[in-house]
Amino acid sequence: MIYLDNAATTPARREVLEAMWPYLTGEFGNPSSHHELGERAARAVTLAREVIAEQLGCRPSELIFTSGGTEADNLAIKGIALAAPRGRRILTTATEHEAVLASCDYLRRFHDFEIVEVPLDGAGLGSDRRGSAGLVDVDAFSRLLSPDTTLVSIAHANNEIGTVQPIAELAALARAAGVPFHSDAVQSAGWLDVGLRRLGVDALSVAGHKLGAPKGIGVLALRAGVPLEPLLHGGGQERGRRSGTENVAAIVGLATAVRLAAETRNQAAAVEEVRDALIDGVLAAVPTARLTGSRRHRLANSASFVFPGTSGEAVLLELEARGIVCSSGSACAAGSDEPSHVLVAIGIAPELAQTAVRFTLGHETTRAEVDETVLRVRDAVAALRGHRVHGGLL
């Protein structure tokens, strides 16, 4: 099997599992308990918090542990907006993860917020076959900022097309206007240098299972002084910002995963070379294929295509039968009959968007695996088109 669905989840790293093991066995204490077992668990959480804070460029007190990226996004958007609802106006993009879009829609429906979508550059598929970019129009963003803007939420990198946004530039504009800025860095944290002060944002979401940690753990980095209304109330954990007994083992695992991600980030250039071989190979092997997302401003491990004359789900099944595991887009939307909202937002026709396939590499993906993938993509698409021709559909 060749696994090319790392944007959905990465395998848990051995070092992460080994770091977690003591807190799944003998060190099982509740970190809120005032006895030695509980205090050892509390010290483990404190140490993990310090490690993660160092890598995310913030203070340990600026971290809030969550159940994952979705909760971190919800907490940032709803929590900041409801704590300081100045103007009741939020800027975002139509290509955001559903956790962001649904949180914004909740605020619109129940709290009368206005949700404003920032225009994107490079919409549509170019004749040069480089694909659509999906980059924020910086000038339009600047014009939309106003004193009554409550919050901006724009992802660092898109989970479907891999496009990386100029977050530092956008955040600087928002900061000059006095507007808090949240960025979902779930996809980028494993590949790019992220952090509150590095990017200049006020809130940053990270998910462990994109970094080699287990599913069910994430973190929101929130700049000190930014008001936040909690979503979960009860025991007052996380300085009262997110109640609930801490998942000690997963927090320890997240710290290990974040540290390892920082150590391997300098290998991104090597992964980019393998990714480019995949992109060039697929475009050559399937001449009608189109790359989606920015060719230049793209995550090191991400390559996504549309294959006219096919069905994305059918291509996936053909590839899985040939030993290739990938996806048609966001794992959160798997099984949906609707075309990708991301692809539609960047100007791709719905019927073409339904032919999308996403390949996301890991650090261990080899050139040989990519070369084999190209051949199997060629065969899978040819097989599907052959069936369509014989069926009279083309």
C-alpha positions as CSV (number, residue, x, y, z in Angstrom):
1,M,0.0,0.0,0.0
2,I,1.2,3.5,-0.8
3,Y,-0.4,5.9,1.7
4,L,-1.0,9.4,0.3
5,D,-3.7,10.8,2.5
6,N,-1.6,12.5,5.2
7,A,-3.8,15.6,5.1
8,A,-6.6,13.5,6.5
9,T,-4.4,11.9,9.2
10,T,-0.8,10.9,9.8
11,P,0.2,7.6,11.4
12,A,1.1,8.1,15.1
13,R,4.9,8.3,15.5
14,R,6.6,5.7,17.6
15,E,8.3,8.3,19.7
16,V,4.9,9.9,20.4
17,L,3.4,6.6,21.5
18,E,6.4,5.8,23.7
19,A,6.1,9.2,25.4
20,M,2.3,8.6,26.0
21,W,2.6,5.1,27.4
22,P,3.4,5.9,31.0
23,Y,0.4,8.2,31.3
24,L,-1.9,5.4,29.9
25,T,-0.6,3.0,32.5
26,G,1.0,3.7,35.9
27,E,0.9,7.5,35.7
28,F,-2.9,7.6,35.4
29,G,-3.5,10.5,37.9
30,N,-5.9,13.3,37.4
31,P,-3.9,16.6,37.1
32,S,-6.4,18.4,39.2
33,S,-5.9,15.9,42.2
34,H,-3.9,17.2,45.1
35,H,-1.8,14.1,45.8
36,E,1.5,12.8,44.4
37,L,-0.1,10.8,41.5
38,G,-2.1,13.8,40.4
39,E,0.7,16.2,40.8
40,R,3.0,14.1,38.6
41,A,0.3,14.3,35.9
42,A,0.0,18.0,36.4
43,R,3.8,18.4,36.0
44,A,3.7,16.4,32.8
45,V,1.0,18.7,31.4
46,T,3.1,21.7,32.5
47,L,6.2,20.4,30.8
48,A,4.3,19.6,27.6
49,R,2.8,23.1,27.6
50,E,6.3,24.6,27.8
51,V,7.5,22.5,24.9
52,I,4.6,23.3,22.7
53,A,4.8,27.0,23.6
54,E,8.4,27.2,22.5
55,Q,7.6,25.7,19.1
56,L,4.5,27.9,18.6
57,G,6.2,31.1,19.6
58,C,4.1,31.9,22.5
59,R,3.9,31.8,26.3
60,P,2.8,28.5,28.0
61,S,-0.1,30.5,29.5
62,E,-1.3,31.3,26.0
63,L,-2.1,27.7,25.1
64,I,-5.5,26.0,25.5
65,F,-5.7,22.3,25.0
66,T,-8.7,21.1,23.0
67,S,-10.0,17.8,21.5
68,G,-8.6,18.8,18.0
69,G,-8.6,21.4,15.3
70,T,-12.4,21.6,15.0
71,E,-12.8,22.5,18.6
72,A,-9.9,24.9,18.5
73,D,-11.5,26.7,15.5
74,N,-14.9,26.8,17.2
75,L,-13.4,28.1,20.4
76,A,-11.4,30.8,18.6
77,I,-14.2,32.1,16.4
78,K,-17.2,31.8,18.8
79,G,-15.1,32.6,21.9
80,I,-13.5,35.8,20.5
81,A,-16.6,37.0,18.7
82,L,-18.9,36.5,21.7
83,A,-16.5,38.0,24.2
84,A,-16.0,41.2,22.3
85,P,-18.7,41.4,19.6
86,R,-17.8,44.9,18.3
87,G,-19.6,45.5,15.1
88,R,-20.8,41.8,14.8
89,R,-18.8,41.5,11.5
90,I,-16.5,38.7,10.6
91,L,-14.1,38.4,7.6
92,T,-13.3,35.0,6.3
93,T,-13.0,33.1,2.9
94,A,-15.3,30.7,1.1
95,T,-12.5,28.1,1.1
96,E,-12.2,27.7,4.9
97,H,-12.6,24.4,6.6
98,E,-16.1,23.5,7.6
99,A,-15.3,24.0,11.3
100,V,-14.7,27.7,10.5
101,L,-17.6,28.1,8.1
102,A,-20.1,26.4,10.4
103,S,-18.9,28.4,13.4
104,C,-19.4,31.6,11.4
105,D,-22.8,30.5,10.3
106,Y,-23.8,29.8,13.9
107,L,-22.9,33.3,14.8
108,R,-24.9,34.6,11.8
109,R,-28.0,32.6,12.7
110,F,-28.1,32.9,16.4
111,H,-26.2,36.2,17.2
112,D,-26.8,38.3,14.1
113,F,-23.3,38.5,12.9
114,E,-22.5,39.6,9.4
115,I,-20.2,37.1,7.6
116,V,-18.2,38.8,4.8
117,E,-16.2,36.6,2.4
118,V,-12.9,38.0,1.2
119,P,-12.4,37.7,-2.6
120,L,-9.8,35.3,-3.9
121,D,-7.2,35.8,-6.7
122,G,-6.7,33.3,-9.4
123,A,-10.2,31.9,-9.5
124,G,-10.9,29.4,-12.3
125,L,-8.7,26.9,-14.2
126,G,-6.1,28.5,-16.4
127,S,-5.4,27.4,-19.9
128,D,-1.7,26.9,-18.9
129,R,-2.9,24.0,-16.7
130,R,-1.3,25.4,-13.6
131,G,-4.7,25.4,-12.0
132,S,-6.6,27.9,-9.8
133,A,-4.7,29.6,-7.0
134,G,-7.3,30.3,-4.3
135,L,-5.1,33.1,-2.8
136,V,-6.7,35.9,-0.8
137,D,-6.9,39.2,-2.7
138,V,-4.8,41.3,-0.3
139,D,-6.0,44.7,-1.6
140,A,-9.7,43.6,-1.3
141,F,-9.0,42.3,2.2
142,S,-7.5,45.7,3.2
143,R,-10.5,47.5,1.9
144,L,-12.9,45.3,3.8
145,L,-11.3,45.9,7.1
146,S,-13.1,48.4,9.2
147,P,-13.3,49.6,12.8
148,D,-16.5,47.6,13.3
149,T,-14.9,44.3,12.2
150,T,-15.0,41.8,15.1
151,L,-12.7,39.1,13.9
152,V,-10.8,37.8,10.8
153,S,-10.4,34.0,10.4
154,I,-8.3,32.8,7.4
155,A,-6.5,29.5,7.2
156,H,-2.7,29.4,6.8
157,A,-3.0,26.6,4.3
158,N,-6.0,25.0,2.6
159,N,-6.7,21.4,3.5
160,E,-7.9,20.4,0.0
161,I,-5.8,22.3,-2.5
162,G,-2.7,23.1,-0.4
163,T,-2.6,26.8,-1.1
164,V,-0.6,28.8,1.5
165,Q,-2.0,32.2,2.3
166,P,0.2,35.3,3.1
167,I,-1.0,35.2,6.7
168,A,1.8,37.5,8.1
169,E,0.9,40.2,5.5
170,L,-2.9,39.9,6.2
171,A,-2.4,39.8,10.0
172,A,-0.3,42.9,9.9
173,L,-3.1,44.7,8.0
174,A,-5.7,43.5,10.6
175,R,-3.4,44.5,13.5
176,A,-3.1,48.0,12.1
177,A,-6.9,48.2,12.0
178,G,-7.2,46.8,15.6
179,V,-8.9,43.6,14.4
180,P,-8.2,40.2,16.0
181,F,-6.9,37.6,13.6
182,H,-7.4,33.8,13.9
183,S,-5.7,31.3,11.5
184,D,-6.3,27.6,11.2
185,A,-2.8,26.1,11.0
186,V,-3.9,22.5,11.2
187,Q,-2.4,21.6,7.8
188,S,0.6,23.9,7.9
189,A,2.0,23.2,11.3
190,G,3.8,20.1,10.2
191,W,5.5,21.8,7.2
192,L,5.8,25.5,7.9
193,D,7.2,27.6,10.8
194,V,4.0,28.7,12.5
195,G,3.3,30.6,15.7
196,L,1.5,33.6,17.2
197,R,4.4,36.0,16.9
198,R,6.0,34.5,13.8
199,L,2.7,35.0,11.8
200,G,1.5,38.0,13.8
201,V,-1.9,36.4,14.5
202,D,-3.9,36.5,17.7
203,A,-5.2,32.9,17.7
204,L,-3.8,29.8,16.0
205,S,-5.4,26.3,15.8
206,V,-3.3,23.1,15.6
207,A,-4.4,19.4,15.5
208,G,-2.2,16.6,16.8
209,H,-3.2,13.9,14.3
210,K,-1.8,15.9,11.4
211,L,1.6,15.8,13.1
212,G,2.0,12.2,14.2
213,A,0.1,12.4,17.4
214,P,-3.2,10.5,18.0
215,K,-6.6,11.8,17.1
216,G,-8.5,13.7,19.7
217,I,-5.9,16.3,20.8
218,G,-5.4,19.8,19.6
219,V,-4.4,23.2,20.9
220,L,-5.5,26.8,20.5
221,A,-2.7,29.4,20.9
222,L,-4.4,32.6,22.0
223,R,-2.5,35.9,22.5
224,A,-2.6,37.2,26.1
225,G,-5.2,39.9,26.5
226,V,-7.6,38.7,23.8
227,P,-11.0,38.3,25.4
228,L,-12.4,34.8,25.1
229,E,-15.9,33.4,26.0
230,P,-15.5,29.7,26.9
231,L,-17.6,27.1,25.1
232,L,-17.3,24.5,27.8
233,H,-18.0,25.3,31.4
234,G,-17.4,23.3,34.6
235,G,-14.2,22.6,36.4
236,G,-12.3,25.6,35.3
237,Q,-9.4,23.8,33.7
238,E,-7.1,25.7,31.2
239,R,-7.4,28.9,33.2
240,G,-11.2,28.7,33.0
241,R,-11.1,28.8,29.2
242,R,-11.9,25.2,28.5
243,S,-13.3,23.1,31.3
244,G,-12.8,19.3,31.3
245,T,-10.2,16.9,32.8
246,E,-7.0,17.2,30.7
247,N,-6.1,14.3,28.4
248,V,-2.7,13.9,29.9
249,A,-1.3,11.2,27.7
250,A,-2.5,12.9,24.5
251,I,-1.1,16.3,25.6
252,V,2.3,14.7,26.3
253,G,2.1,13.0,22.9
254,L,1.2,16.3,21.2
255,A,4.3,17.9,22.7
256,T,6.5,15.2,21.3
257,A,4.8,15.4,17.9
258,V,5.2,19.2,17.8
259,R,8.9,19.0,18.7
260,L,9.6,16.3,16.1
261,A,7.7,18.3,13.5
262,A,10.0,21.3,14.1
263,E,13.1,19.0,13.9
264,T,12.0,17.6,10.5
265,R,10.7,20.8,9.0
266,N,14.0,21.4,7.2
267,Q,13.3,18.2,5.2
268,A,10.4,19.9,3.5
269,A,12.5,20.8,0.4
270,A,13.1,17.1,-0.3
271,V,9.4,16.4,0.0
272,E,8.7,19.3,-2.4
273,E,10.9,17.6,-5.0
274,V,8.9,14.4,-4.7
275,R,5.6,16.3,-4.8
276,D,6.7,18.1,-7.9
277,A,7.6,14.8,-9.6
278,L,4.0,13.7,-8.8
279,I,2.5,16.8,-10.2
280,D,4.5,16.8,-13.4
281,G,4.1,13.0,-13.8
282,V,0.3,13.1,-13.4
283,L,-0.1,16.1,-15.8
284,A,2.0,14.3,-18.4
285,A,0.4,10.9,-17.9
286,V,-3.2,12.3,-18.0
287,P,-3.0,15.2,-20.4
288,T,-6.6,16.4,-19.5
289,A,-5.9,16.5,-15.8
290,R,-5.8,19.9,-14.1
291,L,-3.9,20.9,-11.0
292,T,-5.9,22.9,-8.4
293,G,-4.4,25.4,-6.0
294,S,-1.4,27.6,-6.4
295,R,1.6,25.9,-8.0
296,R,4.0,28.3,-6.3
297,H,2.4,29.0,-2.9
298,R,1.7,25.3,-1.9
299,L,2.3,23.0,1.0
300,A,5.3,20.8,0.4
301,N,3.3,17.6,0.5
302,S,0.1,18.6,-1.3
303,A,-1.0,17.8,-4.9
304,S,-4.7,17.9,-5.9
305,F,-6.2,17.4,-9.4
306,V,-9.4,17.3,-11.3
307,F,-9.8,14.6,-13.9
308,P,-12.4,15.6,-16.5
309,G,-14.6,12.8,-17.8
310,T,-14.4,10.7,-14.5
311,S,-15.8,10.7,-11.1
312,G,-13.4,11.5,-8.2
313,E,-14.9,8.7,-6.1
314,A,-14.6,6.2,-8.9
315,V,-10.9,7.2,-9.4
316,L,-10.4,6.7,-5.6
317,L,-11.9,3.2,-5.8
318,E,-9.7,2.3,-8.8
319,L,-6.6,3.6,-7.1
320,E,-7.4,1.8,-3.9
321,A,-7.8,-1.4,-5.8
322,R,-4.3,-0.7,-7.2
323,G,-2.8,-0.1,-3.7
324,I,-2.9,3.7,-3.6
325,V,-4.7,5.4,-0.7
326,C,-5.7,9.0,-1.2
327,S,-8.9,11.1,-1.0
328,S,-11.3,13.2,-3.0
329,G,-10.8,16.2,-0.6
330,S,-11.5,16.9,3.0
331,A,-11.9,13.8,5.1
332,C,-14.6,15.7,7.0
333,A,-16.8,15.7,3.9
334,A,-16.1,12.1,2.9
335,G,-19.2,10.4,1.5
336,S,-20.9,13.6,0.6
337,D,-22.5,13.8,-2.9
338,E,-21.9,17.6,-3.0
339,P,-19.0,19.0,-5.0
340,S,-16.2,20.4,-2.9
341,H,-17.1,23.9,-1.6
342,V,-13.4,24.8,-1.9
343,L,-13.2,24.0,-5.6
344,V,-16.5,25.7,-6.3
345,A,-15.3,28.8,-4.5
346,I,-12.2,29.1,-6.6
347,G,-14.3,29.0,-9.8
348,I,-14.3,25.4,-10.8
349,A,-17.6,24.2,-12.2
350,P,-19.5,21.8,-9.8
351,E,-19.4,18.9,-12.3
352,L,-15.7,19.2,-12.7
353,A,-15.2,19.6,-9.0
354,Q,-16.7,16.2,-8.5
355,T,-13.8,14.7,-10.3
356,A,-11.3,15.9,-7.7
357,V,-8.6,13.7,-6.2
358,R,-6.1,14.8,-3.5
359,F,-2.7,13.3,-2.8
360,T,-0.8,14.3,0.3
361,L,2.6,13.0,1.0
362,G,4.4,12.2,4.2
363,H,8.1,12.7,5.0
364,E,8.7,9.0,4.2
365,T,7.1,9.1,0.8
366,T,9.7,8.1,-1.8
367,R,10.3,9.0,-5.4
368,A,9.8,5.4,-6.4
369,E,6.3,5.4,-4.7
370,V,5.4,8.6,-6.5
371,D,6.5,7.2,-9.9
372,E,4.4,4.1,-9.3
373,T,1.5,6.2,-8.3
374,V,1.7,8.2,-11.6
375,L,1.4,4.9,-13.5
376,R,-1.5,3.7,-11.5
377,V,-3.3,7.0,-11.8
378,R,-2.9,6.8,-15.6
379,D,-4.3,3.3,-15.6
380,A,-7.2,4.1,-13.3
381,V,-8.3,7.1,-15.3
382,A,-7.9,5.2,-18.6
383,A,-10.0,2.3,-17.2
384,L,-12.8,4.6,-16.1
385,R,-12.9,6.5,-19.4
386,G,-12.9,3.2,-21.2
387,H,-15.9,2.1,-19.3
388,R,-17.6,5.4,-20.1
389,V,-16.8,5.2,-23.8
390,H,-18.2,1.7,-24.0
391,G,-21.2,2.8,-22.0
392,G,-21.9,5.6,-24.5
393,L,-21.3,8.4,-22.0
394,L,-18.4,10.0,-23.8
